Amino acid sequence: MQIFIRDLCTSIGKTFNIVIDENTTNEEFKKMVEKKLGLPVKNQRYTFNARHIEDDSNNLKEFLGEEIFKEGWCNMNLYYKH
């Protein structure tokens, strides 16, 4: 599944993508973003459909839902958490 992430942390506000599979955890996803952007895991905060993705969410597939996951893509917003 491809996740398009709109970076609301910087003034640039660019969009980038991350590819995950059905077993990708929230922590693994954040580490992928850290590798791509250099933004530490502890400072990442995401929303999807106006819902905050909690740090203790285990599996992104469970959070996003089966229907969204089957579509193969979604959009998320990335915020900087202090």
MOPAC internal coordinates of N, CA, C and O (Angstrom, degrees):
PM7 1SCF
backbone

  N    0.0000 0     0.00 0     0.00 0    0    0    0
  C    1.4394 1     0.00 0     0.00 0    1    0    0
  C    1.5168 1   108.49 1     0.00 0    2    1    0
  O    1.2310 1   121.09 1   -37.70 1    3    2    1
  N    1.3051 1   115.52 1   142.30 1    3    2    1
  C    1.4517 1   121.74 1   179.98 1    5    3    2
  C    1.5349 1   109.57 1  -106.16 1    6    5    3
  O    1.2310 1   120.96 1   -51.86 1    7    6    5
  N    1.3292 1   115.77 1   128.14 1    7    6    5
  C    1.4531 1   121.04 1   177.94 1    9    7    6
  C    1.5203 1   107.90 1  -111.16 1   10    9    7
  O    1.2310 1   120.77 1   -58.08 1   11   10    9
  N    1.3226 1   116.13 1   121.92 1   11   10    9
  C    1.4541 1   121.89 1   175.23 1   13   11   10
  C    1.5194 1   107.44 1   -92.26 1   14   13   11
  O    1.2310 1   120.84 1   -54.93 1   15   14   13
  N    1.3191 1   116.00 1   125.07 1   15   14   13
  C    1.4551 1   121.22 1  -174.49 1   17   15   14
  C    1.5221 1   109.24 1  -116.20 1   18   17   15
  O    1.2310 1   121.26 1   -56.85 1   19   18   17
  N    1.3249 1   115.19 1   123.15 1   19   18   17
  C    1.4617 1   120.13 1   176.05 1   21   19   18
  C    1.5187 1   107.28 1   -92.64 1   22   21   19
  O    1.2310 1   121.04 1   -62.30 1   23   22   21
  N    1.3185 1   115.61 1   117.70 1   23   22   21
  C    1.4592 1   123.01 1  -177.17 1   25   23   22
  C    1.5266 1   109.32 1   -79.46 1   26   25   23
  O    1.2310 1   120.41 1   -73.21 1   27   26   25
  N    1.3158 1   116.82 1   106.79 1   27   26   25
  C    1.4545 1   121.35 1   176.94 1   29   27   26
  C    1.5223 1   111.23 1  -101.05 1   30   29   27
  O    1.2310 1   120.47 1  -166.23 1   31   30   29
  N    1.3435 1   116.71 1    13.77 1   31   30   29
  C    1.4614 1   122.25 1  -178.63 1   33   31   30
  C    1.5200 1   111.98 1   -85.12 1   34   33   31
  O    1.2310 1   120.29 1   149.71 1   35   34   33
  N    1.2962 1   117.05 1   -30.29 1   35   34   33
  C    1.4570 1   120.88 1  -174.42 1   37   35   34
  C    1.5193 1   110.23 1  -115.36 1   38   37   35
  O    1.2310 1   121.25 1   -12.41 1   39   38   37
  N    1.2927 1   115.21 1   167.59 1   39   38   37
  C    1.4697 1   120.06 1   178.38 1   41   39   38
  C    1.5239 1   111.19 1   -71.83 1   42   41   39
  O    1.2310 1   120.26 1   161.58 1   43   42   41
  N    1.3229 1   117.11 1   -18.42 1   43   42   41
  C    1.4618 1   121.14 1   179.75 1   45   43   42
  C    1.5261 1   110.06 1   -71.05 1   46   45   43
  O    1.2310 1   120.36 1   136.55 1   47   46   45
  N    1.3183 1   116.91 1   -43.45 1   47   46   45
  C    1.4582 1   121.88 1   177.08 1   49   47   46
  C    1.5146 1   113.98 1    61.97 1   50   49   47
  O    1.2310 1   120.58 1  -140.98 1   51   50   49
  N    1.3141 1   116.50 1    39.02 1   51   50   49
  C    1.4633 1   118.93 1  -178.11 1   53   51   50
  C    1.5244 1   112.29 1   -78.98 1   54   53   51
  O    1.2310 1   121.14 1   -14.92 1   55   54   53
  N    1.3093 1   115.43 1   165.08 1   55   54   53
  C    1.4623 1   122.36 1   177.48 1   57   55   54
  C    1.5235 1   108.48 1  -110.83 1   58   57   55
  O    1.2310 1   120.83 1   -41.51 1   59   58   57
  N    1.3166 1   116.02 1   138.49 1   59   58   57
  C    1.4598 1   121.55 1   176.32 1   61   59   58
  C    1.5145 1   108.10 1  -139.05 1   62   61   59
  O    1.2310 1   120.54 1    -7.50 1   63   62   61
  N    1.3076 1   116.58 1   172.50 1   63   62   61
  C    1.4624 1   119.17 1  -178.21 1   65   63   62
  C    1.5187 1   111.83 1  -127.52 1   66   65   63
  O    1.2310 1   121.82 1   -26.17 1   67   66   65
  N    1.3245 1   114.12 1   153.83 1   67   66   65
  C    1.4654 1   124.42 1   175.72 1   69   67   66
  C    1.5210 1   106.30 1  -132.91 1   70   69   67
  O    1.2310 1   120.56 1   -43.26 1   71   70   69
  N    1.3171 1   116.54 1   136.74 1   71   70   69
  C    1.4644 1   121.39 1   178.10 1   73   71   70
  C    1.5220 1   108.10 1  -103.38 1   74   73   71
  O    1.2310 1   121.16 1   -52.04 1   75   74   73
  N    1.3383 1   115.38 1   127.96 1   75   74   73
  C    1.4606 1   121.06 1   179.13 1   77   75   74
  C    1.5262 1   109.31 1  -124.29 1   78   77   75
  O    1.2310 1   121.03 1   -14.45 1   79   78   77
  N    1.3241 1   115.63 1   165.55 1   79   78   77
  C    1.4634 1   119.86 1   172.16 1   81   79   78
  C    1.5253 1   108.61 1  -115.29 1   82   81   79
  O    1.2310 1   120.58 1     0.30 1   83   82   81
  N    1.3019 1   116.50 1  -179.70 1   83   82   81
  C    1.4679 1   120.14 1  -173.85 1   85   83   82
  C    1.5242 1   114.04 1   -66.88 1   86   85   83
  O    1.2310 1   119.69 1   165.55 1   87   86   85
  N    1.3164 1   118.19 1   -14.45 1   87   86   85
  C    1.4614 1   121.40 1  -179.08 1   89   87   86
  C    1.5214 1   113.77 1  -101.64 1   90   89   87
  O    1.2310 1   119.83 1  -179.91 1   91   90   89
  N    1.3272 1   117.94 1     0.09 1   91   90   89
  C    1.4580 1   121.28 1  -176.91 1   93   91   90
  C    1.5259 1   110.55 1   -66.24 1   94   93   91
  O    1.2310 1   121.22 1   -53.41 1   95   94   93
  N    1.3256 1   115.27 1   126.59 1   95   94   93
  C    1.4588 1   120.45 1   177.97 1   97   95   94
  C    1.5240 1   109.91 1   -86.45 1   98   97   95
  O    1.2310 1   120.95 1   -14.71 1   99   98   97
  N    1.3124 1   115.78 1   165.29 1   99   98   97
  C    1.4541 1   121.44 1   177.19 1  101   99   98
  C    1.5263 1   110.01 1   -59.18 1  102  101   99
  O    1.2310 1   120.18 1   137.28 1  103  102  101
  N    1.3096 1   117.26 1   -42.72 1  103  102  101
  C    1.4664 1   121.97 1  -179.57 1  105  103  102
  C    1.5316 1   111.08 1   -63.15 1  106  105  103
  O    1.2310 1   119.88 1   136.36 1  107  106  105
  N    1.3188 1   117.84 1   -43.64 1  107  106  105
  C    1.4672 1   121.40 1   178.54 1  109  107  106
  C    1.5282 1   110.59 1   -63.41 1  110  109  107
  O    1.2310 1   120.90 1   138.76 1  111  110  109
  N    1.3222 1   115.89 1   -41.24 1  111  110  109
  C    1.4662 1   120.92 1   178.21 1  113  111  110
  C    1.5273 1   110.34 1   -60.10 1  114  113  111
  O    1.2310 1   120.49 1   133.78 1  115  114  113
  N    1.3257 1   116.67 1   -46.22 1  115  114  113
  C    1.4579 1   120.42 1   179.96 1  117  115  114
  C    1.5305 1   111.70 1   -63.66 1  118  117  115
  O    1.2310 1   120.18 1   145.08 1  119  118  117
  N    1.3212 1   117.26 1   -34.92 1  119  118  117
  C    1.4676 1   120.60 1   177.46 1  121  119  118
  C    1.5288 1   110.83 1   -67.67 1  122  121  119
  O    1.2310 1   120.28 1   145.13 1  123  122  121
  N    1.3378 1   117.07 1   -34.87 1  123  122  121
  C    1.4620 1   120.85 1   175.83 1  125  123  122
  C    1.5299 1   110.60 1   -63.24 1  126  125  123
  O    1.2310 1   120.95 1   137.96 1  127  126  125
  N    1.3261 1   115.78 1   -42.04 1  127  126  125
  C    1.4721 1   120.74 1   178.96 1  129  127  126
  C    1.5222 1   109.96 1   -67.69 1  130  129  127
  O    1.2310 1   120.45 1   139.13 1  131  130  129
  N    1.3275 1   116.74 1   -40.87 1  131  130  129
  C    1.4702 1   120.04 1   177.95 1  133  131  130
  C    1.5286 1   110.23 1   -58.73 1  134  133  131
  O    1.2310 1   120.54 1   136.75 1  135  134  133
  N    1.3108 1   116.58 1   -43.25 1  135  134  133
  C    1.4673 1   120.94 1   179.59 1  137  135  134
  C    1.5346 1   110.82 1   -63.55 1  138  137  135
  O    1.2310 1   120.46 1   141.53 1  139  138  137
  N    1.3202 1   116.72 1   -38.47 1  139  138  137
  C    1.4642 1   121.29 1  -176.81 1  141  139  138
  C    1.5291 1   112.42 1   -77.89 1  142  141  139
  O    1.2310 1   120.02 1   138.96 1  143  142  141
  N    1.3463 1   117.57 1   -41.04 1  143  142  141
  C    1.4665 1   121.43 1  -174.27 1  145  143  142
  C    1.5276 1   114.75 1  -106.48 1  146  145  143
  O    1.2310 1   120.73 1   158.37 1  147  146  145
  N    1.3368 1   116.21 1   -21.63 1  147  146  145
  C    1.4532 1   119.61 1  -175.55 1  149  147  146
  C    1.5187 1   113.35 1    82.39 1  150  149  147
  O    1.2310 1   120.12 1  -170.12 1  151  150  149
  N    1.3353 1   117.38 1     9.88 1  151  150  149
  C    1.4630 1   122.30 1   178.34 1  153  151  150
  C    1.5251 1   108.37 1   -87.74 1  154  153  151
  O    1.2310 1   120.05 1   -60.40 1  155  154  153
  N    1.3456 1   117.50 1   119.60 1  155  154  153
  C    1.4659 1   120.22 1  -176.82 1  157  155  154
  C    1.5326 1   112.49 1   -56.71 1  158  157  155
  O    1.2310 1   121.34 1   -35.22 1  159  158  157
  N    1.3185 1   115.05 1   144.78 1  159  158  157
  C    1.4633 1   122.42 1  -179.47 1  161  159  158
  C    1.5255 1   110.72 1   -52.31 1  162  161  159
  O    1.2310 1   120.15 1   136.48 1  163  162  161
  N    1.3211 1   117.31 1   -43.52 1  163  162  161
  C    1.4673 1   121.35 1  -176.11 1  165  163  162
  C    1.5220 1   112.92 1   -64.32 1  166  165  163
  O    1.2310 1   119.51 1   163.48 1  167  166  165
  N    1.3387 1   118.54 1   -16.52 1  167  166  165
  C    1.4579 1   121.98 1  -178.40 1  169  167  166
  C    1.5243 1   113.97 1  -103.64 1  170  169  167
  O    1.2310 1   120.16 1  -175.08 1  171  170  169
  N    1.3138 1   117.30 1     4.92 1  171  170  169
  C    1.4597 1   120.87 1  -178.93 1  173  171  170
  C    1.5209 1   111.32 1   -93.56 1  174  173  171
  O    1.2310 1   121.32 1   -44.58 1  175  174  173
  N    1.3254 1   115.09 1   135.42 1  175  174  173
  C    1.4626 1   121.19 1   174.83 1  177  175  174
  C    1.5246 1   106.93 1  -137.95 1  178  177  175
  O    1.2310 1   120.53 1   -43.42 1  179  178  177
  N    1.3246 1   116.60 1   136.58 1  179  178  177
  C    1.4635 1   121.47 1  -175.50 1  181  179  178
  C    1.5210 1   111.74 1  -125.81 1  182  181  179
  O    1.2310 1   121.40 1   -30.09 1  183  182  181
  N    1.3277 1   114.93 1   149.91 1  183  182  181
  C    1.4483 1   120.91 1   169.60 1  185  183  182
  C    1.5189 1   108.78 1  -127.80 1  186  185  183
  O    1.2310 1   121.59 1   -32.37 1  187  186  185
  N    1.3189 1   114.56 1   147.63 1  187  186  185
  C    1.4585 1   122.64 1   176.13 1  189  187  186
  C    1.5175 1   106.73 1  -140.85 1  190  189  187
  O    1.2310 1   120.26 1   -56.33 1  191  190  189
  N    1.3285 1   117.10 1   123.67 1  191  190  189
  C    1.4636 1   121.96 1  -177.03 1  193  191  190
  C    1.5358 1   111.55 1    50.99 1  194  193  191
  O    1.2310 1   121.25 1  -134.37 1  195  194  193
  N    1.3241 1   115.21 1    45.63 1  195  194  193
  C    1.4698 1   123.71 1   177.80 1  197  195  194
  C    1.5295 1   113.75 1    64.12 1  198  197  195
  O    1.2310 1   120.24 1  -164.05 1  199  198  197
  N    1.3227 1   117.14 1    15.95 1  199  198  197
  C    1.4744 1   121.56 1   176.50 1  201  199  198
  C    1.5183 1   108.99 1  -113.04 1  202  201  199
  O    1.2310 1   121.04 1   -46.53 1  203  202  201
  N    1.3140 1   115.62 1   133.47 1  203  202  201
  C    1.4597 1   121.71 1   176.67 1  205  203  202
  C    1.5221 1   109.81 1   -74.70 1  206  205  203
  O    1.2310 1   120.63 1   -46.51 1  207  206  205
  N    1.3140 1   116.40 1   133.49 1  207  206  205
  C    1.4644 1   121.01 1   175.87 1  209  207  206
  C    1.5193 1   107.35 1   -86.24 1  210  209  207
  O    1.2310 1   120.70 1   -67.95 1  211  210  209
  N    1.3128 1   116.28 1   112.05 1  211  210  209
  C    1.4590 1   121.97 1  -177.16 1  213  211  210
  C    1.5286 1   110.80 1   -67.91 1  214  213  211
  O    1.2310 1   121.14 1   -31.36 1  215  214  213
  N    1.3364 1   115.42 1   148.64 1  215  214  213
  C    1.4599 1   120.68 1   179.62 1  217  215  214
  C    1.5200 1   112.59 1   -61.86 1  218  217  215
  O    1.2310 1   120.46 1   152.15 1  219  218  217
  N    1.3223 1   116.73 1   -27.85 1  219  218  217
  C    1.4580 1   119.50 1  -177.79 1  221  219  218
  C    1.5304 1   113.24 1   -90.01 1  222  221  219
  O    1.2310 1   120.20 1  -173.10 1  223  222  221
  N    1.3374 1   117.22 1     6.90 1  223  222  221
  C    1.4690 1   119.67 1   175.36 1  225  223  222
  C    1.5195 1   107.97 1   -64.33 1  226  225  223
  O    1.2310 1   120.57 1   -53.42 1  227  226  225
  N    1.3065 1   116.51 1   126.58 1  227  226  225
  C    1.4572 1   119.73 1  -175.75 1  229  227  226
  C    1.5174 1   113.54 1   -79.43 1  230  229  227
  O    1.2310 1   120.25 1   127.92 1  231  230  229
  N    1.2976 1   117.12 1   -52.08 1  231  230  229
  C    1.4483 1   121.68 1  -171.00 1  233  231  230
  C    1.5210 1   109.57 1  -125.22 1  234  233  231
  O    1.2310 1   120.66 1   -53.00 1  235  234  233
  N    1.3344 1   116.35 1   127.00 1  235  234  233
  C    1.4621 1   119.45 1  -178.44 1  237  235  234
  C    1.5208 1   112.33 1   -66.06 1  238  237  235
  O    1.2310 1   120.04 1   147.20 1  239  238  237
  N    1.3135 1   117.53 1   -32.80 1  239  238  237
  C    1.4604 1   120.04 1   178.70 1  241  239  238
  C    1.5228 1   110.43 1   -60.76 1  242  241  239
  O    1.2310 1   120.21 1   136.86 1  243  242  241
  N    1.3203 1   117.20 1   -43.14 1  243  242  241
  C    1.4614 1   121.07 1   178.77 1  245  243  242
  C    1.5235 1   111.01 1   -63.63 1  246  245  243
  O    1.2310 1   120.18 1   139.31 1  247  246  245
  N    1.3292 1   117.26 1   -40.69 1  247  246  245
  C    1.4552 1   120.79 1  -179.34 1  249  247  246
  C    1.5290 1   111.30 1   -68.01 1  250  249  247
  O    1.2310 1   120.65 1   134.17 1  251  250  249
  N    1.3312 1   116.35 1   -45.83 1  251  250  249
  C    1.4660 1   120.57 1  -176.92 1  253  251  250
  C    1.5242 1   112.09 1   -70.36 1  254  253  251
  O    1.2310 1   121.09 1   144.87 1  255  254  253
  N    1.3207 1   115.52 1   -35.13 1  255  254  253
  C    1.4559 1   120.43 1  -178.51 1  257  255  254
  C    1.5156 1   111.47 1   100.88 1  258  257  255
  O    1.2310 1   121.29 1   -29.58 1  259  258  257
  N    1.3016 1   115.14 1   150.42 1  259  258  257
  C    1.4666 1   122.83 1  -176.20 1  261  259  258
  C    1.5315 1   111.92 1   -59.93 1  262  261  259
  O    1.2310 1   120.42 1   137.45 1  263  262  261
  N    1.3245 1   116.80 1   -42.55 1  263  262  261
  C    1.4651 1   120.59 1  -176.93 1  265  263  262
  C    1.5347 1   111.80 1   -63.41 1  266  265  263
  O    1.2310 1   120.39 1   134.08 1  267  266  265
  N    1.3111 1   116.87 1   -45.92 1  267  266  265
  C    1.4690 1   121.10 1   178.62 1  269  267  266
  C    1.5144 1   109.63 1   -63.72 1  270  269  267
  O    1.2310 1   120.65 1   136.83 1  271  270  269
  N    1.3177 1   116.36 1   -43.17 1  271  270  269
  C    1.4641 1   120.35 1  -178.19 1  273  271  270
  C    1.5276 1   110.77 1   -62.44 1  274  273  271
  O    1.2310 1   119.93 1   141.90 1  275  274  273
  N    1.3213 1   117.73 1   -38.10 1  275  274  273
  C    1.4651 1   121.32 1   179.15 1  277  275  274
  C    1.5257 1   112.09 1   -65.46 1  278  277  275
  O    1.2310 1   120.28 1   148.88 1  279  278  277
  N    1.3388 1   117.07 1   -31.12 1  279  278  277
  C    1.4655 1   120.24 1   178.35 1  281  279  278
  C    1.5156 1   111.32 1   -64.00 1  282  281  279
  O    1.2310 1   120.38 1   152.20 1  283  282  281
  N    1.3288 1   116.87 1   -27.80 1  283  282  281
  C    1.4598 1   120.62 1   175.42 1  285  283  282
  C    1.5130 1   115.67 1    92.25 1  286  285  283
  O    1.2310 1   119.89 1   179.95 1  287  286  285
  N    1.3272 1   117.82 1    -0.05 1  287  286  285
  C    1.4611 1   120.06 1   177.17 1  289  287  286
  C    1.5213 1   110.10 1  -160.41 1  290  289  287
  O    1.2310 1   121.17 1   -18.76 1  291  290  289
  N    1.3363 1   115.37 1   161.24 1  291  290  289
  C    1.4608 1   122.07 1   172.31 1  293  291  290
  C    1.5245 1   108.52 1  -162.03 1  294  293  291
  O    1.2310 1   120.75 1   -11.04 1  295  294  293
  N    1.3141 1   116.17 1   168.96 1  295  294  293
  C    1.4624 1   122.98 1   176.73 1  297  295  294
  C    1.5196 1   109.56 1  -112.71 1  298  297  295
  O    1.2310 1   120.87 1   -40.35 1  299  298  297
  N    1.3371 1   115.94 1   139.65 1  299  298  297
  C    1.4637 1   122.22 1   174.70 1  301  299  298
  C    1.5173 1   108.74 1  -132.03 1  302  301  299
  O    1.2310 1   120.61 1   -22.40 1  303  302  301
  N    1.3190 1   116.43 1   157.60 1  303  302  301
  C    1.4578 1   122.08 1   173.63 1  305  303  302
  C    1.5219 1   108.76 1  -108.30 1  306  305  303
  O    1.2310 1   120.88 1   -42.19 1  307  306  305
  N    1.3258 1   115.93 1   137.81 1  307  306  305
  C    1.4620 1   122.77 1   178.82 1  309  307  306
  C    1.5247 1   108.96 1  -109.23 1  310  309  307
  O    1.2310 1   121.25 1   -53.80 1  311  310  309
  N    1.3321 1   115.22 1   126.20 1  311  310  309
  C    1.4614 1   122.14 1   178.41 1  313  311  310
  C    1.5254 1   109.00 1  -118.73 1  314  313  311
  O    1.2310 1   120.77 1   -22.89 1  315  314  313
  N    1.3138 1   116.14 1   157.11 1  315  314  313
  C    1.4604 1   121.86 1   175.82 1  317  315  314
  C    1.5226 1   108.95 1   -89.77 1  318  317  315
  O    1.2310 1   120.40 1   -55.10 1  319  318  317
  N    1.3048 1   116.84 1   124.90 1  319  318  317
  C    1.4679 1   122.71 1   179.54 1  321  319  318
  C    1.5280 1   108.54 1  -105.57 1  322  321  319
  O    1.2310 1   120.33 1   -49.99 1  323  322  321
  N    1.3169 1   116.98 1   130.01 1  323  322  321
  C    1.4745 1   121.40 1  -179.46 1  325  323  322
  C    1.5008 1   110.72 1   -86.82 1  326  325  323
  O    1.2310 1   120.10 1   180.00 1  327  326  325

